[in-house]
Amino acid sequence: MKSFDSLFAELAQRIAERPEGSGTVAAFDKGIHHLGKKINEEAGEVWIAAEYQSDEELSEEISQLLYWTQVMMHKRGLSLDDVYRYL
Ligand SMILES: N=c1c2ncn([C@@H]3O[C@H](COP(=O)(O)OP(=O)(O)OP(=O)(O)O)[C@@H](O)[C@H]3O)c2ncn1[C@@H]1O[C@H](COP(=O)(O)O)[C@@H](O)[C@H]1O
């Protein structure tokens, strides 16, 4: 089972190794503006799912929001500890 920390490490590896066909690498290269829009979009989908959809659908939307937030963290060069210190 993947965790927040293991996904973060996996994304770091993808971004460093740039494997062919990686959506993460393509999104990373598009930049902050693109990533910000994805975060906004997924946050809206989390809200709608929480209001109207099943626990399963909500869980999937939350996973996508976490993913896009992590890509943004990598784009800005933040570590997990940079964020965890505020939790
Ligand atoms: N966990 C995720 C993940 N969550 C969300 N996404 C992306 O976010 C999109 C969210 O879907 P939407 O609901 O917005 O659907 P969509 O509008 O059809 O998507 P787009 O057309 O906007 O891409 C998905 O299509 C994926 O592109 C993810 N992309 C990758 N991962 C994981 O990241 C790792 C690296 O994967 P690569 O990107 O293939 O290197 C792997 O473990 C993947 O499982």
The ligand as an SDF file (V2000), in Angstrom:
LIG
                    3D

 44 47  0  0  0  0  0  0  0  0999 V2000
   -1.2350    9.0820   -8.0030 N   0  0  0  0  0  0  0  0  0  0  0  0
   -1.1390    9.5500   -9.1470 C   0  0  0  0  0  0  0  0  0  0  0  0
   -2.1100   10.4600   -9.6940 C   0  0  0  0  0  0  0  0  0  0  0  0
   -3.2430   10.9900   -9.1710 N   0  0  0  0  0  0  0  0  0  0  0  0
   -3.7370   11.7710  -10.1200 C   0  0  0  0  0  0  0  0  0  0  0  0
   -2.9550   11.7600  -11.2230 N   0  0  0  0  0  0  0  0  0  0  0  0
   -3.1390   12.5440  -12.4610 C   0  0  0  0  0  0  0  0  0  0  0  0
   -4.1930   13.4370  -12.2450 O   0  0  0  0  0  0  0  0  0  0  0  0
   -5.2200   13.2590  -13.2320 C   0  0  0  0  0  0  0  0  0  0  0  0
   -6.5090   13.4850  -12.4900 C   0  0  0  0  0  0  0  0  0  0  0  0
   -7.5000   13.0970  -13.2280 O   0  0  0  0  0  0  0  0  0  0  0  0
   -8.7410   14.0250  -13.4970 P   0  0  0  0  0  0  0  0  0  0  0  0
   -9.8150   13.6430  -12.5780 O   0  0  0  0  0  0  0  0  0  0  0  0
   -8.3700   15.4670  -13.5350 O   0  0  0  0  0  0  0  0  0  0  0  0
   -9.0540   13.4820  -14.9090 O   0  0  0  0  0  0  0  0  0  0  0  0
   -8.6680   14.0940  -16.2620 P   0  0  0  0  0  0  0  0  0  0  0  0
   -9.2950   15.4520  -16.3410 O   0  0  0  0  0  0  0  0  0  0  0  0
   -9.0190   13.0610  -17.2620 O   0  0  0  0  0  0  0  0  0  0  0  0
   -7.0860   14.2510  -16.2060 O   0  0  0  0  0  0  0  0  0  0  0  0
   -6.2450   15.2060  -17.1490 P   0  0  0  0  0  0  0  0  0  0  0  0
   -6.7650   15.0480  -18.5340 O   0  0  0  0  0  0  0  0  0  0  0  0
   -6.4150   16.5950  -16.5750 O   0  0  0  0  0  0  0  0  0  0  0  0
   -4.8160   14.6840  -16.9720 O   0  0  0  0  0  0  0  0  0  0  0  0
   -5.0020   11.8430  -13.7470 C   0  0  0  0  0  0  0  0  0  0  0  0
   -5.4160   11.7140  -15.0590 O   0  0  0  0  0  0  0  0  0  0  0  0
   -3.4770   11.7140  -13.6570 C   0  0  0  0  0  0  0  0  0  0  0  0
   -2.9070   12.3580  -14.7820 O   0  0  0  0  0  0  0  0  0  0  0  0
   -1.9340   10.9540  -10.9910 C   0  0  0  0  0  0  0  0  0  0  0  0
   -0.8680   10.6250  -11.7640 N   0  0  0  0  0  0  0  0  0  0  0  0
    0.0330    9.7530  -11.2570 C   0  0  0  0  0  0  0  0  0  0  0  0
   -0.0830    9.2140   -9.9790 N   0  0  0  0  0  0  0  0  0  0  0  0
    0.9580    8.2910   -9.4760 C   0  0  0  0  0  0  0  0  0  0  0  0
    2.1930    8.9330   -9.5940 O   0  0  0  0  0  0  0  0  0  0  0  0
    3.2220    7.9890   -9.8490 C   0  0  0  0  0  0  0  0  0  0  0  0
    4.0480    8.4710  -11.0410 C   0  0  0  0  0  0  0  0  0  0  0  0
    3.3210    8.2440  -12.2200 O   0  0  0  0  0  0  0  0  0  0  0  0
    3.7310    8.8550  -13.6490 P   0  0  0  0  0  0  0  0  0  0  0  0
    3.0660   10.1750  -13.7470 O   0  0  0  0  0  0  0  0  0  0  0  0
    3.1830    7.8760  -14.6340 O   0  0  0  0  0  0  0  0  0  0  0  0
    5.2130    8.9830  -13.6850 O   0  0  0  0  0  0  0  0  0  0  0  0
    2.5420    6.6280  -10.0690 C   0  0  0  0  0  0  0  0  0  0  0  0
    2.5970    5.9070   -8.8530 O   0  0  0  0  0  0  0  0  0  0  0  0
    1.0900    7.0210  -10.3200 C   0  0  0  0  0  0  0  0  0  0  0  0
    0.1980    6.0390   -9.8630 O   0  0  0  0  0  0  0  0  0  0  0  0
  1  2  2  0
  2  3  1  0
  2 31  1  0
  3  4  1  0
  3 28  2  0
  4  5  2  0
  5  6  1  0
  6  7  1  0
  6 28  1  0
  7  8  1  0
  7 26  1  0
  8  9  1  0
  9 10  1  0
  9 24  1  0
 10 11  1  0
 11 12  1  0
 12 13  2  0
 12 14  1  0
 12 15  1  0
 15 16  1  0
 16 17  2  0
 16 18  1  0
 16 19  1  0
 19 20  1  0
 20 21  2  0
 20 22  1  0
 20 23  1  0
 24 25  1  0
 24 26  1  0
 26 27  1  0
 28 29  1  0
 29 30  2  0
 30 31  1  0
 31 32  1  0
 32 33  1  0
 32 43  1  0
 33 34  1  0
 34 35  1  0
 34 41  1  0
 35 36  1  0
 36 37  1  0
 37 38  2  0
 37 39  1  0
 37 40  1  0
 41 42  1  0
 41 43  1  0
 43 44  1  0
M  END
$$$$
